Amino acid sequence: MYCFFNIFAFFTYIHPEKNVIIEANSEVIKMFITGQHIIYGNTGVCMVTEIITKDTESHGPQDFYVLKPAYSDYTITTPVNGSKVFMRPVISKDEANALIDSIPSIHPEVYHNRVLRQLSDHYDEFITTHSCEDLVKLTMSIYAKKQLLLQQKKKLGAVDEKYIKKGEDLLFGELAAALGIEKSEVQAYIAARVEK
C-alpha cells in the first residue's frame, strides 16, 4: 500500500520497498528512514541514525541525515535534499546472492597502463558508479592482473593494490550489510556459494 502526500504542490507517494519519496513528475527526492543502511559515496555502508532539522544561513530550516559509517567511528551529517554525495539503499539479500551467483560468468579484462593517472582514472570509473557489479569486475580484473604478474615473478603496483583494497572494502561492506554477516565472513561466504 502506498502512502500519499502533497509536498511542494506535487502528489507524491512512498515506495514501500525502497523507502524513497517519488514525485508525480518522476523526480526522486531521497528519503531514507532511521535505522536503514544506505551507501554514502565512497564511505560505503552507513546507518541513518536520525533525521534532524537545522537552520542554515542560505536556505533556512533544512532536514539532514545523521549517518554512522558501518566500519568507522565517526558520524556524517548531510542534507536530505541537495546532497552532492551519491546515496542509495544497500542492495537486498536476494540481490546480493544473485550477484554472487553471477560471479563465475563475469570475465573482466585486465587493464595495463604505465601512466599512473590514467590507471587511477580507469579504476575510478568502476568505483564512482557505486554499483556492486562494477566493484566485482574491478576486483576480479585486478586479481587476474596479480596472477599474471606472479607468473612473471612480478608484484602488483601500488595503484593496483590501492584499488583492489578499496574495491573489496566497498563490495564486502555492502554484501555484509545485505547478507547480515560480518565483513570478515564475506569472502568465505562467496567462495562457498560459488563452489556449490
C-alpha positions in Angstrom: 0.0 0.0 0.0 1.3 3.4 -0.9 1.0 6.5 1.4 0.1 9.6 -0.5 1.3 13.1 0.5 1.1 16.6 -1.1 4.6 18.0 -0.8 5.7 21.2 -2.5 2.5 21.1 -4.5 3.4 17.7 -6.1 1.5 14.5 -5.5 3.9 12.0 -4.1 4.0 8.5 -2.6 6.4 6.4 -0.6 7.5 3.3 -2.5 7.1 0.6 0.2 10.3 -1.4 -0.7 12.8 1.3 -1.5 11.8 3.9 1.2 12.1 6.9 -1.2 9.6 9.6 -2.0 8.8 9.6 -5.7 7.2 12.7 -7.2 4.5 12.6 -9.9 6.9 14.3 -12.3 9.3 11.3 -11.9 12.0 13.2 -9.9 13.2 11.4 -6.9 13.6 13.0 -3.5 15.8 10.8 -1.4 14.1 9.8 1.8 15.6 7.2 3.9 14.3 6.2 7.3 16.0 5.9 10.7 17.8 2.6 11.1 18.1 2.0 7.4 21.5 1.0 5.9 22.5 3.1 2.9 25.5 3.6 0.6 27.0 7.0 1.1 29.5 7.8 -1.6 32.9 6.2 -1.2 32.4 5.9 2.5 30.3 2.9 1.8 27.7 1.4 4.2 26.2 3.8 6.7 23.2 3.6 9.0 20.8 6.5 9.2 20.8 7.1 12.9 18.5 10.1 12.9 17.0 12.9 10.7 17.4 16.3 12.2 16.3 19.8 11.2 18.9 22.6 11.3 18.7 26.3 10.4 21.0 27.2 7.5 22.0 30.7 6.5 21.2 30.3 2.9 18.1 28.0 2.9 16.5 28.4 6.4 15.4 25.2 8.1 16.7 22.1 6.3 16.5 18.4 7.0 19.7 16.4 7.5 20.6 12.8 7.8 22.9 11.8 10.6 24.9 8.8 9.3 27.1 6.3 11.2 29.6 4.6 8.9 29.4 0.8 9.5 33.2 0.3 9.6 34.4 3.6 11.1 34.0 5.5 14.3 32.6 8.9 13.3 29.3 10.5 12.1 28.3 12.3 9.0 25.7 15.0 8.7 24.4 15.5 5.1 21.3 17.3 3.6 18.3 15.1 2.9 17.8 17.1 -0.4 20.6 18.6 -2.4 23.5 16.4 -1.1 26.3 16.3 -3.6 27.3 12.9 -2.4 25.8 9.8 -4.0 23.3 7.9 -1.8 21.2 4.8 -2.3 19.8 1.9 -0.2 22.0 -1.1 0.4 21.1 -4.0 -2.0 18.8 -6.7 -0.7 19.8 -10.2 0.4 18.3 -11.6 -2.8 20.2 -9.1 -4.9 23.5 -9.9 -3.1 23.0 -13.6 -3.6 22.2 -13.1 -7.3 25.3 -11.0 -7.7 27.4 -13.7 -6.1 25.8 -16.4 -8.2 26.8 -14.4 -11.3 30.5 -14.2 -10.5 31.5 -17.3 -12.4 30.1 -15.7 -15.6 32.0 -12.4 -15.2 35.2 -12.2 -17.1 36.6 -8.7 -16.8 39.6 -7.7 -18.9 43.0 -7.0 -17.3 43.9 -3.3 -17.7 47.5 -2.3 -18.2 48.7 1.3 -18.3 52.1 2.6 -17.2 50.7 6.1 -16.9 49.5 6.1 -13.2 47.0 8.9 -13.6 45.3 7.0 -16.5 45.3 3.8 -14.5 43.7 5.5 -11.5 41.1 7.2 -13.7 40.2 3.8 -15.2 39.8 2.2 -11.8 37.8 5.3 -10.5 35.3 4.7 -13.3 34.3 1.4 -11.5 34.3 3.0 -8.1 32.2 6.0 -8.9 29.3 4.0 -10.4 28.6 2.8 -6.8 27.5 -0.5 -8.4 28.3 -3.8 -6.7 28.6 -5.5 -10.1 31.2 -2.9 -11.2 33.1 -3.5 -7.9 33.1 -7.2 -8.6 34.5 -6.5 -12.1 37.2 -4.2 -10.7 38.4 -6.5 -8.1 38.3 -9.5 -10.4 40.3 -7.6 -13.0 43.0 -6.5 -10.6 43.1 -10.0 -9.1 43.6 -11.5 -12.6 46.4 -9.0 -13.2 48.0 -10.0 -9.9 48.0 -13.7 -11.0 49.6 -12.8 -14.4 52.3 -10.8 -12.7 53.0 -13.6 -10.2 53.6 -15.9 -13.1 56.2 -13.4 -14.3 57.7 -13.2 -10.7 56.5 -9.5 -10.5 54.4 -7.7 -8.0 51.3 -5.7 -8.3 51.9 -1.9 -8.4 50.8 0.5 -5.6 47.9 1.9 -7.6 46.5 -1.6 -8.3 46.9 -2.5 -4.6 45.1 0.6 -3.6 42.1 0.0 -5.8 41.8 -3.7 -5.1 41.6 -2.9 -1.4 39.2 0.0 -2.0 37.0 -2.2 -4.2 37.0 -5.1 -1.8 36.2 -2.8 1.2 33.2 -1.3 -0.5 32.0 -4.5 -2.0 32.5 -6.7 1.1 31.0 -4.0 3.3 27.8 -3.8 1.3 27.5 -7.6 0.9 27.9 -8.0 4.6 25.2 -5.5 5.3 22.9 -7.1 2.7 23.5 -10.7 4.0 23.5 -9.9 7.7 27.0 -11.2 8.3 30.3 -9.8 9.4 32.5 -8.2 6.7 35.3 -10.7 7.6 32.9 -13.5 6.6 32.1 -12.3 3.1 35.0 -13.9 1.2 34.3 -17.3 2.7 30.5 -16.9 2.0 31.3 -16.0 -1.6 33.6 -19.0 -2.0 31.2 -21.4 -0.5 28.2 -20.2 -2.6 30.2 -20.1 -5.9 31.6 -23.6 -5.3 28.0 -25.1 -4.9 
